[in-house]
Structures are given as C-alpha cells and as structure tokens.
Amino acid sequence: MRMTLLRLSRAATAALVAAAALTAAAHSAEAAEAADTLGSAAAAQGRYFGTAVAASHLGETDYVATLNREFDSATPENEMKWDATEPTRGTFTFSAADQVVNHAQAQGMDVRGHTLVWHSQLPSWVGGLGAADLRSAMNNHINRVMGHYEGQIHSWDVVNEAFQDGGSGARRSSPFQDKLGDGYIEEAFRTARAADPAAKLCYNDYNTDGVNAKSTAVYNMVKDFKSRGVPIDCVGFQGHFNSNSPVPSDLRANLQRFADLGVDVQITELDIEGSGAAQADSYARVVEACLAVDRCTGITVWGVTDKYSWRSGGTPLLFDGNYAAKPAYDAVLSALGGSGGGGNPGGGTATCTATYTRTADWSSGYNGQVTITAGSEPIGSWAATLTFASPQRVQATWNAAPTWSGNVMTARPSWNGTLAAGASTSFGFTVAKNGSDAAPVVGGCTVS
C-alpha cells in the first residue's frame, strides 16, 4: 500500500508539473499572440504605450476603436488644464476630464494627469492676482483637481514648461515665476504630494530631450530636489520632433542621467513630423532609447490620428487621417518586440530576410556582412538586429545606420532601404574581438 501511494504521489506530482508547464506555455503563447498592439507589446517590455485623448472625439467610432485597441494609457489632451477645470476662481468643472478618465478606466487604461501648473492656457483671472492670492489659488487648484481624482491618476505633470528655451538655463517668465519666485515649483510638488500621496509626481518640458542648457537646468533642479527630499518621482520629455529639431543622438544618454538621479523618465507627448521610412526610423530610435533605460517607464504619443493632431500639416502620428497604420507604426511595434502591423508598403504583407557571413578575419578582429533580401513584395525600408558577444565591440559600420541597446545593434538603411521584390542589399561592420571569436546572432529582418 505504501508503494502504491508513493507511486500515486509521484504520478500526481508529475501530472501537476505537466499541467503547470502546459499552463505556462499557454500563457506564454497568449502573451506572444497578444503582443500585436502598441499597448500589449510595450507591456511585455514592462512599459506602457499611451496617447493623448480628446473628449470631443470619443463619439467617433474609428477614433474609439483605434484608441481602445492600441493603447493602455491615456492623457487628457486639454481637459485637465487650468482654463478647462477652473475657468472662474473657485468654480471647478470636471465633466470633460471625467469623460476621458471614465473611458480609460472602463478599458483598463492608466491615466496621466496633465497639467496642474503651467504658464499657458491660464484663465485671465490668474494673472491678475497678487502674490499672496496667487499662492493660495495655486495650492487650492492643485488640491481641488488632485482631490477630485485621488487614487485614479497614475502620474501627474505637476509643473509644465517652467524653463526658457535657448542657452540661458533660466526660468520662464510666468505669473508664478514672476510673483512667487523659484520656490513655486517646490511648493507645487509638496502640495501635490499631500493631495494624493499615491500618485507619481512629474516635471514635464520640451526641447529637453537631448543634453543641452535647458535640460541641464532641469537636471540640476531635479538633483537639488532629490538631495533635499522634495517629492518628485518622474521627469517627462515631450518629444516634439521635426526636420529642424530631429531626435537627438544623445536622447538615451540624457534619459539615463536623469534616471541615475533616482527618478522615472517618460516620453510624454511624442510626435514626429514627416512620413515613410525617415519618420519610421525616428520613431523607432525613440522607442529603443526608452527601452535601453531601465527607469523609462513608458511612452505617450500626442494624439491618435494625424487629422486631429495639433501639428496635422506635418502628419506626425502613427495613424493617418483614415486611421490606417503608417510605416512608423510598424517600426514602433517592431522596436517593442511586437508582431503584426498595418503600415508596411505593399499592403502590410511585405517581408525580408537577413543573412550573415564573415568576410574577413584576423587575430584581433573580423569583418561581417549582412545581406537583406526582400520577399515576394517590394519594401520601403528594413531593420535588422544583431546581438554581439561581450566583450566584442563594433568599431565601424557601412551602408547602415546603427542604434544600440546594450550589446544589441539595430541596423537600418543609410541610403539602401527601398528594394524590389526579391532584390538584395547589404551592410557591413568591423568588430574588435577582445578575446571572443563568437559570431553575432542575427535576430531577423523586419519591414519598417
């Protein structure tokens, strides 16, 4: 009897282990299958992917369908700003903001609050107050708005755009700065912490994406706040880019230096003017920079569709005016490790392959070449990933524009992106072995 029980016990244990393995595999398969939208792919990377939402468009079927399908975080575009929530002193209205929050919550989305203290979109009565009244009004506004949404907002942009453009690193002139002085930002954050202790408190600004005088001024403020215990949890980098203000090459380094201060970093208002492969490449580089920084917790694009963008003439978003996914969408989804896509040239089914060969070898290094070949349809651009063995170092590349995440290189065309069906191109690189002769692992080729 004892032997029988033992055998049964072992059999039961084996069955449980097998069942657990099947369950884990099923969950893994479900996760892989689910990572075909921006939100699900970002979640698989431990991030969120959100969008700005306008209450006035929530009655439009295509807008809502795209919003609900693709995004897992929502930021009210204008509905939480001061002129919308407190148009008359002491009289608050939350109906439009509530529409966005309620819709987001019904879809299981997080909400970013935007924004409490900002020099723009202020009702006229704010600028007419004296210093004492302005301080009282600012703190009351923070308390009332955050109090209304206590426990419902993941992150708040407590103070927005408080620094000047240019090389001065100075504070921007505003009713708050001019009448309350530098201390108003600290006071706003301390008031916000008391109003909703669970919410993440962020400072948010634009033209701070790279290392420059403005971002360094913000950096010094955050460093000072952290050293003195002023409550600040995150810094938002808006990410409004175009040909005159492109994605900076030091975006990743800039995000990392802020993260090293002990705050989360977020891309909060991303839109990139342009089209086609160039726009797709820029979007992918932003995503890669965020993924390379452990404390970059998520990305928000500033709108669902080009037709409602505040920069609609520059077609800066991931979906066009008809809600069709653009090449930039596919590039973002691919950078997030997702699959699917609706913006590929040739109707969304174009493919490519990447094949590696070593073309030269010597004791301290080697040259490698990757051949990119289009599938049965033409492609407008491509991207290939290669993982190099540590401590190898890539010393040079040609015929490709590389970006990096640790020891993973993502190569994109420098000029040779467009390929006819079945056509090929190649790029190459020189590697310093540093004691390792291992070949790089090719992660595959994606059409972007």
C-alpha positions, 0 to 999 in steps of 0.5 A: 500500500505504501508503494502504491501511494508513493507511486500515486504521489509521484504520478500526481506530482508529475501530472501537476508539473505537466499541467503547470508547464502546459499552463505556462506555455499557454500563457506564454503563447497568449502573451506572444499572440497578444503582443500585436498592439502598441499597448500589449507589446510595450507591456511585455517590455514592462512599459506602457504605450499611451496617447493623448485623448480628446473628449470631443472625439470619443463619439467617433467610432474609428477614433474609439476603436483605434484608441481602445485597441492600441493603447493602455494609457491615456492623457487628457489632451486639454481637459485637465488644464487650468482654463478647462477645470477652473475657468472662474476662481473657485468654480471647478468643472470636471465633466470633460476630464471625467469623460476621458478618465471614465473611458480609460478606466472602463478599458483598463487604461492608466491615466496621466494627469496633465497639467496642474501648473503651467504658464499657458492656457491660464484663465485671465483671472490668474494673472491678475492676482497678487502674490499672496492670492496667487499662492493660495489659488495655486495650492487650492487648484492643485488640491481641488483637481488632485482631490477630485481624482485621488487614487485614479491618476497614475502620474501627474505633470505637476509643473509644465514648461517652467524653463526658457528655451535657448542657452540661458538655463533660466526660468520662464517668465510666468505669473508664478515665476514672476510673483512667487519666485523659484520656490513655486515649483517646490511648493507645487510638488509638496502640495501635490504630494499631500493631495494624493500621496499615491500618485507619481509626481512629474516635471514635464518640458520640451526641447529637453530631450537631448543634453543641452542648457535647458535640460541641464537646468532641469537636471540640476533642479531635479538633483537639488530636489532629490538631495533635499527630499522634495517629492518628485518621482518622474521627469517627462520629455515631450518629444516634439520632433521635426526636420529642424529639431530631429531626435537627438543622438544623445536622447538615451544618454540624457534619459539615463542621467536623469534616471541615475538621479533616482527618478522615472523618465517618460516620453510624454507627448511624442510626435514626429513630423514627416512620413515613410521610412525617415519618420519610421526610423525616428520613431523607432530610435525613440522607442529603443532609447526608452527601452535601453533605460531601465527607469523609462517607464513608458511612452505617450504619443500626442494624439491618435490620428494625424487629422486631429493632431495639433501639428496635422500639416506635418502628419506626425502620428502613427495613424493617418487621417483614415486611421490606417497604420503608417510605416512608423507604426510598424517600426514602433511595434517592431522596436517593442518586440511586437508582431503584426502591423498595418503600415508596411508598403505593399499592403502590410504583407511585405517581408525580408530576410537577413543573412550573415557571413564573415568576410574577413578575419584576423587575430584581433578582429573580423569583418561581417556582412549582412545581406537583406533580401526582400520577399515576394513584395517590394519594401520601403525600408528594413531593420535588422538586429544583431546581438554581439558577444561581450566583450566584442565591440563594433568599431565601424559600420557601412551602408547602415545606420546603427542604434544600440541597446546594450550589446544589441545593434539595430541596423537600418538603411543609410541610403539602401532601404527601398528594394524590389521584390526579391532584390538584395542589399547589404551592410557591413561592420568591423568588430574588435574581438577582445578575446571572443571569436563568437559570431553575432546572432542575427535576430531577423529582418523586419519591414519598417 
